[in-house]
Amino acid sequence: MGRNGRPRLEQWTVKDYEELAPPQSLVPFVDRFWHGVVSATSPFRDFTIVPDGCVDVVYEQLGPHVRCFLFGTASHLHQFQFTPDAQYLGIRFRPGMGRHFLDLHPRELTDQHVELPAFLGVRPDELAEETDFLAQSELLTHRLGTTLHRLDLTPTPLDRALQSVQQNREVWRVDTLSELTGRSPRQIERAVMAQIGLPPKLLLRILRVQSAIAAIHQAPLRSLVDLAAMLGYSDQAHMNRDFRLLTGNTPAQYQLALAQKA
């Protein structure tokens, strides 16, 4: 479960990992659908969840037994224990967008995961009746689309401002969100806490580190000095501190891990 081309739960411990992009109507709300099988031979049982600003709905299937979990927005590194040989299917919502499809308040979910009896009426056993990842994602896409149409959902000015900051790599400050939305910094703070469950400064720090991760994947040999400048850090040391705090590694260590994996 992650962003920008890699799952939030370390991908190299998961076999047969694959992703599907959502249909265009869901793109403002859903980042991706993902699926993987946890290797029974992996020495790892605890997996690191890196904060990415997102909420994930995850179905776990081990033989005939299926469960549904909701993972709230993470504010710091977490460990989660996967079940060996289990299959996992997830929906990753864009930052703040899961609230439209969930009954629980985002602030109640921060740094938490809870088991759900169903998601949008899709029970775990109902999902298990579908034969593969494509069929399962189509079922969930249909339920998401029905909800989208029924509630006539559209992104708010804050949703669009957060997307703009990520896409355009604008100044990663609360003042930028204030200017883009026409709201005061205090109003932005309340809105971000209500919609995402994190303070806006922390959210922007998380999103900037995620942009750094994406940039490293796109250009693994890029100078880290240039990367820090591109993302508006005061210097490389500033980027290193934030990156280590939120991922457990420095950007250089991340580059090395990618090179060893290639």
N, C-alpha and C positions, 0 to 999 in steps of 0.2 A: 504494500500500500504506500505509494509515494507519488512523486510528481516528476514532470520533465524527463520522461524516458526511463525511469527506474522505479520499482515499487518502494513504498515506504518501509516495508519489511524486506530485509536484505535479499536481493534477487538471487545471489549465487547459492543460497540454501534451498531454492525452490526449483523444481524441474518442470518442464513443459509450461513455462510461463508465457502468457500471451495477453494482448490487450486489444480492445475494440474501441474506436471512436464513436461517440454518440451521434445520432442523426442531427441535422442542422438545427432543428427546432429545439433540441435539448442542449446545444452547445453553450448557451449562456449559463446553464445551471450545472451540467454534468461534465466533468473533466474526462472521464474514461470509464469503461468497464474493464475489469481485469480478472484473470483466472490463473491458478497455479496449483500444483500438487507438491506437498512437502515431501522431500526425499526421506525414505525410511533409513537410508544409510548415512545421512548427514550426522556429524558429531554434535551439531548445534540443536538445541531445543528452545533456547530463549533467543528471541529476535528483537533487534533494536528498531523502535519506531521513532523516526526522525520528524520533528515538527514541520508541517507544511501548510498549515492554515486550513486544512480540509477536514471534512467529515466523511467517513466511509461506512456504508452498510455492507456487511460481509456474511455470506452463507458458508457454513462449514459442513462438509459431507464426508462421513467415514462409513463406508458400506451403506446400510439402509438408514443410518442415523444422520439427521440433518438438523442444524441449529442456525439461527440468525442472530447476528450481533450488530450493534451500533457502536462505532468508535467515534467519540467526540474529538474536538480540536485539541491537539497536544500543545502544551506550553513549554515542554522540555523533553529530553530523551526518556523513553520508556522501554521496558522489556515486556514482551508478550510471548507466551509459550504456545507454539503451534503443535498440532497433533500429527505425529509421523504418519505418512501414507494418506492423510486427509486431503480432500480437494477443497479449494477455496475459490469462491466467486465474489467479486466486490464491485460496488458502485462508488466511485470517488466523486464527490460533489465539489464544485469550485468553492473557494472561501466564502462563507456566509450563505451559500445557496441551498444547503441541505434543509435549512429552517422551513422552506416552503413545503416540504414533503414529510415533515416529521411533527409529531405531537409534543415532543419534549423540548424544553427551552435550552438553547445552546449553552447558556451559563451553567446549567445543571450537568452538562455533559463534558465540560472541559476536563481533560486528563482522565476520563472515565471510559469504560466500555460496558455496555449492558446487553443482556440477551432480550430479544424481541420475539413475541409469538408469531409475528408476521410483519411484512413491510408492504404498505399500500395494498394490503389484502393478500399478498403472495406469501402463503405459508411455506415453511421449509420443506414439508413433504410434497407440496405442489411443485416447487421448483425442481425437486429430485425426479419428478416424472418426466421432465425434459431430458433429452438424450445427450446433449452436448452444450458447450459454451455458447455457441451461436444461438441455439434455440432458447437457452436460459436467458441470455441477454435480450433477445427479442421479446420474451414475456415481460421482463422488467421494463424494457423500453415502452411497451404498450401501456403498462400501468402508469409509468411516469408521464407519458404523453396525454393519457386520459385525465390525470390530475392537473396537468398544466392547462389543458383546455377548460376543464370544469372551473378552475379557480381564476382563469384568465390572468395568469402570472406574467409579469414583466419585471426585468431588473430595475432596481431603484437607482437614484443618482449615486448613492454610495457604492452600490454594486458596480456601476459603470466606472466610477472613479478608481476603485481598486483594480479593475481590469486594465484601465488605462495606465496606471502606475507600473503594473507588471509588464504590459506589452511594450510600452514606450520607454521604460526604465527612467521615469521622471524622478524628481527629487523625492527621496524616500522619507518624507516628513509628514507629520500630522497637518501642518500648514498647507501642504499640497492637496490633501484630501479636502481640507476646508475650502480652498480656492476652487477646486473642481466641483464641489457640491453646493457652494454658497452657504454652508453652515459654519457656525463658530467652532473652534477647537473643542470646546466643552460639549457641544452637541455631537460632534464626531466621536468623542470618547464614549458617550452614552450609547450612541447607535452601534458602534463597533462591538462594545461589550454585549449589547442585547442581541445582535445578529450573529456574532462569531464566538463570543465568550472569552475574548482576549483583550487586553489593553491595546489601543491602536499602535503605540510605539513598538510593543513586542510583536504584533502582527506584521508590521512593516519590516522589522528586523528579520523575521522568519521568511517573509516573501523575498527579501533581497538575497538571503542565503540560498533560497531555492533557485533564484535567477543565476546565482554563481554556479550552482550545481549543473543547471541546464547548459550554461556557457562552457563549462569544462567538458561536458559530454559532446557538445557541438564542435569544440576545438581543443582536444586534449593537450596539445602542445603550446597553447596560448601562454604568453607571459603573464604571471600572476600580478605583476605590477600593473600591466595594462588592464587586466581584468578588474582590479580594484578601482582604477581610475574610471573605467567604463561604467561601473555600477555606483559611482559617486562616493566611495569610501574616502576618508581623509588620507589614508595611506594603506599599504599592504598589511601592516600590523593590525590595523582596525578590522580589516576583512578577516584576517587570521583569527582574531579573538572571537568575533561573532560566529564564524564557521565552526571553530572548535567547540564553542559553547553549545551549539544547536545540533551538531553532527557527531561530536566526539573525536573528530579528526581535523587536521589542518587541510587547506586546499592542496598543498603539496603532497600530503599523504593520500588524499583522494585521487589525485592525478596518478600517483604511483600504483594504487590499487587497480585503477582502470587499465593501466599499461600492462600489469601482470595478468589481468583477466583476458586481455585481447589475444 
